[in-house]
Amino acid sequence: MANVAIVGSGRNIEGKAGKSRELEAHMFVIVGLGNPSKEYGNTRHNVGFDAIDAIADKYDIHVAELKHRAKIGKGYIGGDKVILAKPLTFMNLSGESVRAIIDYYKVEPETELIVISDDISLAPGQLRIRKKGSAGGHNGLKNIIRHLGGENFQRVRIGVGEKPKDYDLVDWVLGHFSKEDRKSVDEAIQKTVQAVEIMLKDGADAAMNEFNRKAKE
C-alpha cells in the first residue's frame, strides 16, 4: 500500500490502477482546454485554462504536478474529490491527455468528466452547458471525442465571439480579447466556477437550467 494515501472517507484520490476504491464520495476530473506556453496566455483559445485557474484559486488547489501530459492539481469541492487538469499536448491533441487521466483515475467519462472550452459560436461571456454532443468544429473537443470513442461527456462552453469575415480562424482563436470582451469573459469564467459547483452537487441538468436559461434571456 506504499504511495497510496486514503484521505477521510470516500475514494482514494490517487486512483491507482488495480487498487480498490471506496464509493461513498464521487471523484470528478475537470479539464480546461488551452495551449501551453506564455505566448498563448489570455487568448480566446485559452479560456478553458483560465477557468481551471479560477476554480483552483477559489478552492486552494495547486495545479502544478506534471502528469499524464498535463498540469494537474488534486483537491475538494464541497464533499467531492476533484482532479483539475490543463493538458500540455496543445489543443489539437487534448484527447491524448484526457484519455490518460481518466484511465489512471478510473472515472466514468459520461458522469465524472467535465471539459471546459472556448466557443466561437457564442457571444463573448455567454455560457452553454451540455451533457453530450458533437465537437461543433472545436479541434480540442474533436480529439477528446476520438480518444474517448464517444460524445457522452459533460462540457461547459464559454463564448469568445464569432470570427469576423475577414479573419483567419486560427488568428482569431489565438488572438486576444478587446478590453470589453475580456471583461465579459472574465465574468463568464466566474459563472463557470458556479456552474461546475452546481454540476458536482446537483448534476448537469440543474446547471443547464440555471445558466443556459439565463443565456437565452
C-alpha positions in Angstrom: 0.0 0.0 0.0 3.0 2.3 -0.2 2.4 5.5 -2.0 -1.4 5.3 -1.6 -3.0 7.6 0.9 -6.6 7.4 1.9 -7.9 10.8 2.9 -11.0 10.5 5.1 -13.9 8.5 3.7 -14.5 8.0 0.0 -12.3 7.0 -2.9 -8.6 7.1 -2.9 -7.7 10.3 -4.8 -4.6 8.7 -6.2 -6.8 6.3 -8.1 -4.0 3.8 -8.7 -4.8 1.1 -11.3 -5.7 -2.2 -9.6 -6.4 -0.6 -6.2 -9.8 -0.9 -4.7 -11.8 2.3 -4.2 -14.5 3.2 -1.7 -17.6 4.6 -3.3 -19.0 6.9 -0.7 -17.7 10.1 -2.4 -17.6 11.0 -6.1 -14.4 11.9 -7.8 -14.5 14.2 -10.8 -11.9 15.1 -13.5 -12.3 18.7 -14.6 -10.3 19.6 -17.7 -9.8 23.1 -19.1 -8.6 23.2 -22.7 -5.9 25.5 -24.0 -2.4 25.8 -25.3 0.7 25.7 -23.1 3.4 28.4 -23.0 3.1 32.1 -22.2 2.6 33.3 -25.8 -0.9 31.8 -25.7 -1.9 33.3 -22.4 -5.1 35.4 -22.4 -6.1 34.3 -25.9 -9.6 33.2 -26.9 -8.5 29.6 -27.2 -7.2 29.5 -23.6 -10.3 30.4 -21.6 -10.5 26.7 -20.5 -7.1 27.2 -18.8 -8.4 30.4 -17.3 -11.4 28.7 -15.8 -9.3 26.0 -14.2 -7.1 28.7 -12.7 -10.3 30.4 -11.3 -11.5 27.1 -9.8 -8.1 26.4 -8.3 -7.9 29.9 -6.8 -11.2 29.5 -5.1 -10.6 26.1 -3.6 -6.8 26.5 -3.0 -5.8 23.7 -5.3 -2.3 23.9 -6.6 -2.3 22.9 -10.3 1.4 22.2 -10.9 2.0 18.5 -10.9 3.2 17.2 -14.3 1.4 14.0 -15.0 -0.4 12.4 -18.0 0.9 15.1 -20.3 -0.9 17.7 -18.3 -0.6 20.0 -15.3 -2.9 18.6 -12.6 -4.0 19.5 -9.1 -5.9 17.5 -6.5 -8.4 18.8 -4.0 -12.0 19.0 -2.9 -15.1 21.0 -4.0 -17.7 20.5 -1.4 -17.6 16.9 -0.4 -16.3 15.7 -3.8 -12.7 14.9 -4.7 -11.6 16.6 -7.9 -8.7 16.5 -10.3 -8.1 19.8 -12.1 -6.2 19.4 -15.4 -4.7 21.6 -18.0 -3.4 19.4 -20.9 0.0 20.3 -22.2 -0.4 18.5 -25.5 -1.5 21.6 -27.4 -5.2 22.0 -28.2 -5.5 19.6 -31.2 -4.1 16.6 -29.2 -6.1 17.3 -25.9 -7.7 13.8 -26.1 -4.4 12.1 -25.5 -4.0 13.7 -22.1 -7.7 13.3 -21.2 -7.7 9.6 -22.1 -4.6 9.0 -19.9 -6.1 10.9 -17.0 -9.5 9.1 -16.9 -7.8 5.8 -17.4 -5.5 6.4 -14.5 -8.1 7.6 -12.1 -10.8 5.2 -13.4 -13.5 7.8 -13.7 -16.6 7.4 -15.9 -16.4 9.9 -18.8 -20.2 10.2 -19.0 -20.8 11.2 -15.4 -17.4 12.1 -13.9 -15.6 14.2 -16.6 -16.3 17.9 -17.2 -14.5 19.6 -20.1 -14.3 23.4 -20.3 -13.6 25.0 -23.6 -14.0 28.2 -25.7 -16.7 28.5 -28.3 -16.7 30.9 -31.2 -20.4 30.3 -31.9 -21.4 32.0 -28.6 -21.2 35.7 -27.8 -18.3 36.8 -25.5 -19.2 35.8 -22.0 -22.1 33.5 -22.8 -22.2 30.1 -21.3 -23.6 26.9 -22.7 -23.6 23.6 -20.7 -24.2 20.3 -22.4 -24.1 16.6 -21.2 -23.1 15.4 -24.6 -22.9 16.5 -28.2 -20.6 17.0 -31.2 -17.4 18.9 -31.2 -19.0 21.8 -33.1 -15.8 22.4 -35.1 -13.6 22.6 -31.9 -10.5 20.7 -32.6 -9.8 20.0 -28.9 -13.2 18.5 -28.3 -12.9 16.6 -31.6 -9.7 15.0 -30.4 -11.3 14.1 -27.0 -14.3 12.5 -28.7 -12.0 10.5 -30.8 -9.9 9.2 -27.9 -12.9 8.5 -25.7 -14.8 6.8 -28.5 -18.0 8.8 -28.0 -19.6 12.2 -27.4 -21.1 11.5 -24.0 -19.2 13.7 -21.6 -20.2 16.9 -19.8 -18.9 20.2 -21.1 -19.0 23.9 -20.3 -18.6 26.1 -23.4 -17.5 29.8 -22.8 -18.4 32.2 -25.7 -15.4 34.1 -27.1 -17.3 35.7 -30.1 -17.8 34.8 -33.7 -14.9 35.2 -36.1 -15.2 38.3 -38.3 -15.5 37.5 -42.0 -12.1 38.9 -42.9 -10.2 37.0 -40.1 -8.4 33.7 -40.4 -9.9 31.2 -37.9 -6.5 30.3 -36.3 -5.6 34.0 -36.0 -9.0 34.7 -34.3 -8.9 31.9 -31.7 -5.2 32.7 -30.9 -5.9 36.4 -30.7 -6.5 38.5 -27.6 -9.8 40.0 -26.4 -10.8 43.6 -26.6 -11.0 45.2 -23.2 -14.8 45.0 -23.3 -14.9 41.3 -24.3 -12.2 40.4 -21.8 -14.4 41.8 -19.0 -17.4 39.8 -20.3 -15.3 36.6 -20.5 -13.8 37.1 -17.0 -17.4 37.4 -15.7 -18.3 34.2 -17.5 -15.3 32.4 -16.0 -16.6 33.2 -12.5 -20.0 31.9 -13.6 -18.2 28.8 -14.9 -16.9 28.2 -11.4 -20.5 28.4 -10.1 -21.7 26.1 -12.9 -19.2 23.5 -12.0 -20.2 23.6 -8.4 -23.8 23.0 -9.3 -22.8 20.2 -11.7 -20.9 18.4 -8.9 -23.6 18.9 -6.3 -26.9 18.7 -8.3 -26.0 17.4 -11.7 -25.6 18.9 -15.2 -29.4 19.4 -15.7 -29.5 21.8 -12.7 -26.6 23.8 -14.1 -28.2 23.8 -17.6 -31.4 25.1 -16.2 -29.6 27.9 -14.4 -27.1 29.1 -16.9 -28.5 28.0 -20.3 -31.8 29.7 -19.4 -30.0 32.9 -18.5 -28.2 32.9 -21.8 -31.5 32.7 -23.7 -32.9 35.6 -21.7 
